[in-house]
Amino acid sequence: MDVSIVNRFFDDVSEKIGLEEGYRQVLRYPARETTVQIPVRMDDGQLQIFTGYRVQHNADRGPYKGGIRYHPDVNLEEIRALAALMTWKTALVNIPYGGAKGGVACEPRQMSEEEIKRLTFSFTNKLRMVIGPMLDIPAPDVNTNAKVMAWIMHEYSKSHGWSPAVVTGKPVELGGSPARESATGRGAIIIAKEAAKSHGLVFEGARVVIQGFGNVGSHAALVAAKEGARVAAVSDVYGGLYNPQGLDVEALAQVVARKGKIPETNGGEAVTNEELLELECDILIPAALEDVLTKRNTPRIKAKLVIEAANMPTTEEADRILRERGIPVIPDILANAGGVIVSYFEWVQNMQHYLWERKQVATELKKLLTRAYKSVIQTAEEKKMSYREAAFAIAIERVAKAIRLHGI
């Protein structure tokens, strides 16, 4: 992922809304970048050095907010891009946060749990002066989870006192929200239902194809099936399953929980990730990694609607081709914002020392996402923009207004 792609969207929309050049310069670049060496004693006794990053893009609307990922391909350019997207995402859904992102270049699948814990403790120590409940609040991302957030909270609290609000996505027993784990996938389906309604599709009975069956994709599939859609195909890194009549998603999730991967046959026929994207369906939900919809495969996409549950799954060329073909794309900064919204709710609970019930979280999540979706649709119609351009326009104007109100 290249930050220049995010900045091109930013520059194009800034030009269309007439944003002052000085503000463009402020918002094009991160406020702070931190790169650290992370020494970790491995199980075999060897000392290994990993590289970690935390990029804080903008905090004019509130504390920095963004996930931490553990992946071998993590690099500073990717983290810059994701941090900027977080700024626009939090502004679009109108929660009082800025944008940040972090990560460590490592291969967690080849590390023991104890090695990952030591890595997390060491990384947290290196970041302890740039994160905090009112400064920068990390959350789970690729290959991190509630357990990793608990370790960050523990290590940070050793030098700052009890600090549950330093991270979100924690275990419920440590102040986490009971709905946080499923929030991104659930939010994607809330948006999918709204988008289907806007474009003349009936969600109940609609064929939904989901690339990715990790935390986001699996919960999106489960919620979609519960809401009456036919989940026709799902996939993970190894491949996928396809059944045009609909898969038994609950049974499939149980198998994946036991075996760690989608089976070659479980009520459907095997498909590759590439084949899955080109299946005939009503709604396509990329929920894995970036750049999966490209100029090569987009001409063969047969979906009537694309919901971006992953970060930047559509390249610039693919975005243009889909628009020319009349296939609406609901952008990632709206479609996958459910996670950061419920993270905000968790943070509010931690600051108030008051636990919300799951039903309240679900009600407030739907309210904020539906409001954001309607504002994007309205802006797109009024300004003759794509949904992505409209989403960026709303976000940029909100952040720029905050800068002005600060007196800059």
C-alpha positions in Angstrom: 0.0 0.0 0.0 1.4 3.4 -1.0 0.5 6.6 0.9 0.7 8.5 -2.4 -2.5 6.8 -3.5 -4.3 8.1 -0.4 -2.8 11.5 -1.0 -4.0 11.5 -4.6 -7.6 11.0 -3.4 -7.0 13.7 -0.9 -5.5 16.1 -3.5 -8.3 15.5 -6.0 -11.1 16.1 -3.5 -9.3 19.0 -1.9 -9.2 20.7 -5.3 -12.9 20.0 -5.9 -14.0 21.5 -2.6 -11.5 24.4 -2.8 -9.4 23.7 0.2 -6.8 26.3 0.9 -3.3 25.2 -0.1 -1.9 25.7 3.4 -4.4 23.3 4.9 -3.5 20.8 2.2 0.1 20.9 3.2 -0.8 20.3 6.9 -3.1 17.4 6.1 -1.0 15.7 3.5 1.7 14.7 5.9 1.8 13.0 9.4 2.2 15.1 12.5 4.7 12.5 14.0 6.4 9.3 12.9 8.1 6.9 15.3 10.3 4.1 14.2 11.8 1.8 16.9 14.0 -1.2 17.3 12.4 -4.0 19.3 14.8 -6.5 20.9 13.1 -9.8 21.7 14.6 -12.8 23.4 13.3 -15.7 21.4 12.5 -19.2 22.9 15.8 -20.6 21.6 17.7 -18.0 23.6 18.7 -15.9 20.6 18.1 -12.1 20.7 16.2 -10.9 17.6 15.6 -7.3 16.6 12.3 -6.4 15.0 11.3 -3.0 13.6 8.1 -1.3 14.7 6.3 1.9 13.7 3.7 4.3 15.0 2.5 7.1 12.6 0.3 9.8 14.1 -1.3 11.6 11.2 -3.6 14.2 12.7 -5.2 15.0 16.1 -7.1 18.2 15.5 -10.4 16.5 16.3 -9.3 14.4 19.2 -6.7 11.9 20.3 -4.9 9.8 17.7 -6.6 6.5 17.0 -5.7 3.4 15.0 -4.8 -0.2 15.1 -1.5 -2.1 15.5 -0.7 -4.9 13.0 1.9 -7.7 13.1 2.8 -8.8 9.6 6.0 -9.5 7.6 5.1 -6.9 5.0 4.6 -4.0 7.5 6.6 -1.0 6.4 6.6 2.8 7.1 4.9 3.6 3.7 2.0 1.3 4.5 1.6 2.6 8.0 1.5 6.2 6.7 -1.3 5.4 4.3 -3.3 3.6 7.0 -2.8 6.4 9.5 -4.2 9.0 7.0 -7.2 6.8 6.2 -7.9 6.6 10.0 -8.0 10.5 10.1 -10.6 10.5 7.3 -12.6 7.6 8.7 -13.0 9.0 12.2 -13.9 12.4 10.7 -16.4 10.9 8.3 -18.4 9.0 11.1 -18.0 12.1 13.3 -16.4 10.7 16.4 -13.8 12.8 18.3 -10.6 11.1 17.2 -7.7 11.8 14.9 -5.9 9.1 12.9 -2.9 6.9 13.6 -1.6 3.4 12.8 1.2 1.1 14.0 2.8 -2.1 13.3 5.7 -4.5 13.6 7.4 -6.3 10.7 7.3 -9.9 11.9 5.7 -13.3 11.1 3.5 -14.1 14.0 2.5 -17.5 12.5 6.2 -18.6 13.1 6.3 -17.3 16.6 5.2 -18.8 19.9 2.6 -17.0 22.1 5.4 -16.2 24.6 7.5 -14.6 21.9 4.6 -12.5 20.7 4.0 -11.4 24.3 7.6 -10.4 24.8 7.5 -8.6 21.4 4.4 -6.7 22.5 5.9 -5.7 25.9 9.1 -4.5 24.2 7.1 -2.5 21.6 4.9 -0.9 24.2 7.9 0.2 26.2 9.3 1.9 23.1 6.0 3.7 22.5 5.1 4.5 26.1 5.7 8.3 25.7 3.7 8.6 22.5 0.6 6.6 23.4 -1.9 7.2 26.2 -5.7 7.6 26.9 -5.8 11.2 25.9 -2.9 11.1 23.4 -3.1 8.0 21.2 -5.2 4.9 21.7 -4.2 1.7 19.8 -6.5 -1.1 18.8 -6.3 -4.6 17.2 -5.5 -5.0 13.5 -4.1 -7.7 11.3 -2.7 -10.6 13.4 -3.4 -8.8 16.7 -6.4 -9.3 19.0 -7.8 -8.7 22.5 -5.0 -10.6 24.2 -2.4 -8.4 22.5 -4.3 -5.3 23.7 -4.4 -6.7 27.2 -0.6 -7.0 27.1 -0.2 -3.4 25.9 -2.5 -2.2 28.6 -0.6 -4.2 31.3 2.8 -2.9 30.2 1.7 0.7 29.8 -0.1 0.6 33.2 3.1 -0.5 35.0 4.5 3.0 34.5 1.3 5.1 34.3 -1.0 3.5 36.7 -4.2 1.5 35.9 -5.0 2.7 32.3 -7.7 0.6 30.6 -8.5 3.5 28.2 -5.0 3.3 26.6 -6.2 0.6 24.2 -9.5 -0.6 22.8 -10.5 -4.0 21.7 -9.5 -5.5 25.1 -11.0 -8.5 26.8 -14.4 -7.7 28.3 -13.0 -8.6 31.7 -10.5 -5.8 31.5 -12.9 -3.1 30.3 -13.5 -4.1 26.7 -16.8 -3.8 24.9 -18.8 -7.0 24.4 -19.5 -6.0 20.8 -16.0 -4.8 19.7 -14.8 -8.1 18.1 -17.7 -8.3 15.7 -18.1 -4.6 15.2 -16.3 -4.1 11.8 -18.0 -7.0 10.1 -21.4 -6.1 11.6 -20.9 -2.5 10.5 -20.1 -3.6 6.9 -23.5 -5.4 6.8 -25.3 -2.3 8.2 -23.8 -0.3 5.4 -24.5 -3.1 2.8 -28.2 -3.1 3.8 -28.4 0.6 3.5 -26.6 0.6 0.1 -28.8 -2.3 -1.2 -31.9 -0.2 -0.3 -30.5 2.8 -2.1 -29.8 0.9 -5.3 -33.0 -1.2 -5.6 -31.7 -4.4 -4.2 -33.5 -6.5 -1.7 -31.0 -7.7 1.0 -33.1 -10.6 2.1 -32.2 -13.4 -0.3 -29.4 -11.4 -2.0 -26.3 -13.3 -3.0 -23.3 -12.1 -1.0 -19.7 -13.0 -1.8 -17.1 -12.3 0.9 -13.3 -12.5 0.3 -11.7 -13.0 3.7 -12.9 -15.1 6.6 -10.9 -13.6 9.4 -12.4 -11.5 12.1 -14.0 -9.0 9.7 -15.1 -11.4 7.0 -16.4 -14.2 9.3 -18.6 -11.8 11.3 -19.8 -10.1 8.2 -20.8 -13.5 6.8 -22.6 -14.5 10.1 -24.5 -11.2 10.3 -25.4 -11.3 6.6 -26.8 -14.8 6.9 -28.7 -13.9 10.0 -30.2 -10.9 8.2 -31.5 -13.2 5.4 -28.9 -12.9 2.7 -27.5 -15.9 0.9 -23.8 -16.0 1.6 -22.8 -17.7 -1.7 -19.0 -17.7 -1.2 -16.3 -17.0 1.4 -12.5 -17.5 1.4 -9.4 -17.3 3.4 -5.7 -17.2 2.5 -5.8 -20.8 1.4 -8.9 -20.6 -0.9 -12.7 -20.6 -0.6 -16.0 -22.3 -1.0 -18.9 -21.5 -3.3 -22.5 -22.5 -3.3 -25.0 -20.2 -5.2 -27.8 -21.4 -3.0 -26.0 -20.2 0.1 -23.4 -21.7 2.5 -24.2 -22.8 6.1 -22.0 -20.0 7.5 -22.5 -21.0 11.2 -21.3 -24.6 10.5 -18.5 -23.3 8.4 -17.3 -20.9 11.2 -17.3 -23.8 13.6 -15.1 -25.9 11.3 -12.7 -23.0 10.8 -12.5 -22.4 14.5 -11.4 -26.1 14.9 -9.1 -26.5 11.9 -7.8 -23.0 11.3 -8.8 -22.8 7.6 -11.8 -23.2 5.3 -12.2 -26.9 4.3 -12.0 -27.9 0.7 -15.6 -29.0 0.8 -18.2 -28.2 3.3 -21.5 -27.7 1.5 -19.9 -26.0 -1.5 -17.3 -26.3 -4.3 -13.7 -25.1 -4.0 -12.8 -21.8 -5.6 -9.6 -19.7 -5.5 -9.6 -16.2 -4.2 -9.2 -14.9 -7.7 -12.2 -16.9 -9.0 -14.3 -15.8 -6.0 -14.0 -12.1 -6.8 -15.4 -12.7 -10.3 -18.4 -14.8 -9.2 -21.9 -13.6 -10.2 -23.5 -12.0 -7.1 -25.5 -9.1 -5.8 -23.0 -7.8 -3.2 -19.2 -8.3 -3.2 -17.4 -7.6 0.1 -13.6 -7.6 -0.1 -12.7 -8.2 3.6 -9.1 -9.3 3.4 -6.1 -7.3 2.3 -5.6 -4.3 0.0 -5.3 -4.1 -3.8 -7.4 -7.2 -4.6 -9.6 -5.4 -7.1 -7.3 -4.3 -10.0 -7.5 -3.2 -13.6 -6.9 -6.8 -14.5 -9.9 -8.4 -12.8 -12.3 -5.5 -12.5 -13.7 -5.8 -16.1 -14.9 -9.3 -15.1 -16.5 -8.3 -11.8 -20.2 -9.4 -11.9 -21.4 -7.9 -8.6 -24.1 -5.2 -8.5 -22.6 -3.5 -5.5 -19.1 -3.5 -3.8 -18.7 -2.9 -0.1 -15.1 -2.3 1.0 -14.7 -4.0 4.4 -10.9 -4.2 3.9 -8.6 -1.2 3.8 -8.1 0.0 0.2 -9.0 -3.3 -1.5 -9.6 -1.4 -4.8 -6.8 0.2 -6.8 -7.2 3.6 -8.5 -7.6 2.0 -11.9 -10.1 -0.5 -10.6 -12.1 2.3 -8.9 -12.3 4.2 -12.2 -13.4 1.0 -14.2 -16.1 0.1 -11.7 -17.5 3.7 -11.8 -17.5 3.6 -15.6 -19.3 0.2 -15.5 -21.9 1.7 -13.1 -21.1 -0.6 -10.2 -21.3 1.4 -7.0 -18.4 1.1 -4.5 -19.0 2.0 -0.9 -15.5 3.1 0.3 -13.5 1.6 3.1 -13.5 4.7 5.3 -17.3 4.2 5.6 -17.9 0.5 5.1 -15.3 -0.7 7.7 -15.8 2.1 10.3 -17.8 -0.1 12.6 -14.7 -1.1 14.5 -13.5 2.3 15.3 -17.0 3.5 16.3 -17.3 0.7 18.9 -13.7 1.4 19.9 -14.9 4.9 20.7 -17.8 3.5 22.7 -15.3 1.3 24.7 -13.0 4.3 25.3 -15.9 6.4 26.6 -16.9 3.6 28.9 -13.4 3.3 30.2 -13.1 7.1 30.8 -16.5 7.0 32.7 -15.9 3.7 34.4 -19.3 2.6 33.2 -20.1 -0.4 31.1 -22.6 -0.2 28.3 -24.9 -3.2 27.5 -24.5 -5.0 24.1 -27.9 -3.8 22.9 -27.0 -0.1 23.5 -23.7 -0.6 21.6 -25.5 -2.1 18.7 -28.2 0.7 18.6 -25.6 3.5 18.7 -23.4 1.8 16.1 -26.3 1.6 13.7 -27.3 5.2 14.3 -23.8 6.6 13.6 -23.2 4.4 10.5 -26.6 5.1 9.0 -26.1 8.9 9.6 -22.7 8.8 7.9 -24.0 6.7 5.0 -26.9 9.2 4.3 -24.5 12.1 4.4 -22.2 10.5 1.9 -25.2 9.7 -0.5 -26.5 13.3 -0.2 -23.1 14.8 -0.8 -22.4 12.6 -3.8 -25.7 13.6 -5.3 -25.3 17.3 -4.6 -21.7 17.6 -5.7 -21.9 15.0 -8.5 -19.1 13.0 -6.9 -18.4 9.3 -6.5 -19.2 7.9 -3.0 -15.4 7.8 -2.3 -15.0 11.4 -3.3 -18.0 12.4 -1.2 -16.7 10.5 1.8 -13.3 12.2 1.6 -15.0 15.6 1.0 -17.0 15.3 4.2 -14.0 14.2 6.2 -11.6 16.8 4.9 -14.0 19.6 5.5 -14.5 18.5 9.1 -10.8 18.3 9.9 -10.0 21.6 8.1 -12.8 23.2 10.2 -11.2 21.9 13.4 -7.9 23.3 12.4 -9.5 26.7 11.8 -11.2 26.6 15.2 -7.9 25.9 16.9 -6.9 29.3 15.5 -4.4 28.1 13.0 
